[in-house]
Amino acid sequence: MRKTLLSLATLLSLSAAVQAHEYQAGALHIDHPWARALPAGVPNGAAYLVVHNNGTQPDRLLGADTARADKVEIHEHRHENGLMKMQRVEGGVEIPAGGQLAVEPGGYHLMLLGLKQPLVAGERFPLTLHFQQAGDLAVDIAVQQDAPPAAGKPMEHMQHMQ
């Protein structure tokens, strides 16, 4: 019985380790890059993550790319006239020294334009992040059915701005 419980505890801890994935690029620490699963035929998706800057100098997320989509752009959601609007961010987004950048539903996100295949829950795909100071960092995006706990905000009344 005790061996069974120990085996079960070991499997559970390994399962948690497989779900959580983190990356390091210089002073930057990236937590759990993920995307929401989408049905076939949906042309665009989004990827999310949190970048912690443990350094003494700011850095900037300039963009990203992946073979999974034709193009990746940084977008942001903003409240304007009672509506949530989405628009492209030019020039990247600063990650303050000692601070963080949350790339999450309802805020900044990496828009995956022209998906080449559906995003299926349980799979992972590579994406390369481009930082001004830390350089390029390859991460794996975990495709999930739902947002991880504490991620995301309601996306009611969203309108895309060009």
N, C-alpha and C positions, 0 to 999 in steps of 0.2 A: 504494500500500500504506500509506504513512504517513498519507494523508488518511483512509483507511478506519479505521485504528487511532484517529486523533484523533476521528473521528465516533463510533466505538463508545465511546470513553472519555467523550465528552460525553453520550451517551445514558445510559450507566450512572450518571454523576453526577446527571443530572436524575431518573432513576428513584429513586435514593436520596433525593433531596430531596423527591420526591412522597410517599414512604413515611413519612419523618420529618416530624412537624408539631408545632410548639411555639407557645405563646401566652403573653402577658404581661398582667398586671393589677397595676399599681402595683409593689410589691416582689415579687410572686409570679410565678414562671415555671412554666408547665405543660408537661410533656413528654408527647408521644405518647398522647393519649387513644385508647383502643381498646376493642373488644368482640369476643368470640369468636363466630364464625358459629354459628347454630343452625338446625336443621331446622324446617320448617313444623309448626305445632301445639304448639310449646313456648311456654308462656304467659309465662315470665319469662326475663330475661337479666341480664347484669351489664356494667358499664363500668368501665374501669380507667385510671389515669394516675398521674403523680408530680407533686406540687406542691412546688417549692423556694421557701422564703421567704428572699429575699436582703436583707430589711429588718432593722431593729433592734427591731421590735415583733412580737409573735405575732399571728397571724390565725386565723380559724376557718372551716373549710368547713362551712356550715350545711345544705346540701342542693343539689339540682339538679332540673331539669325538662326534659322533651322531649315534643314532639308524638308521638313514636314509641311512647310507653307511657302508660298511664293515670296512673301515679305512679312517682316515683323516690324511693328511700329509701337512706340510708347504713346499711349492714350491716357486721358484723364476724364473722370466724371466730375461735373460741376453742377451745382444748383443755380439755375437762372430762370427768373420769372416763374417760380413755382414748379419748374420742370427739371429733371435730371438730364443733362446733356453730356455727350461724349465728343471729345475732339482730340486730334493729334497734338503731341507736345514736341515742339521744335527745340533742338539744342540739348536734349537730355534733361535729367533731373538730378539735383544735388543731393548727396548723402553727407550730412554735416559731420564734422569730427566729433566723435563720442556720441553720435546719434544714429538714427536708422531711417530707412526708406521702406515704407510698407507698400508693396505692389499687390493690391488686393481688390476684390470685387467692390464696386462703389467708389473707387479712388483711382490711383494710377494703376495701369495694367499693361501687359505686353500683348498687343492685338496681333493675332495670327491670321493674316489675310491670305486667302486662296489656299485653304487646307487641301492637301493632296490625298488625304484619306480621313475617314472619321476618327474622332478621339474616343477610344474605347476604354471603359473603366478597367483598371488592373494593368494596363500597359504603361510603358515609359518610352520617351523619345528624347534625343539629345537636342539641346539648345545652347548656343554660345552667347554669353553676355559680354558686352563691350563697355569697359570702364575707362575713364580718362586717365587715371593714375595707375590703377591695378592691372590694366590691360585686359586681355580676353580670358574668360573662364568658361569652360564647358561644364554644363550641368545636365542632369536627367530630369525631365518633367514627368512627374507621376500623374497619370490620368485617374481621376476619382469621380465617383458618382455624385458625391456631395462635397461641399467645402469642408475643410478641416475645422475642428472646434475653434471658435473665436475669429474665424476668417469670414469676411464678407459683410456687406450691408445690404439692405433692401434695394432693389433696382427698379422701383416703381417709376412710371412715367419717364422712361429714358428715351431720349431723342439723339440721334447721331448728327453731329455738325461736321461739315466739310471744311 
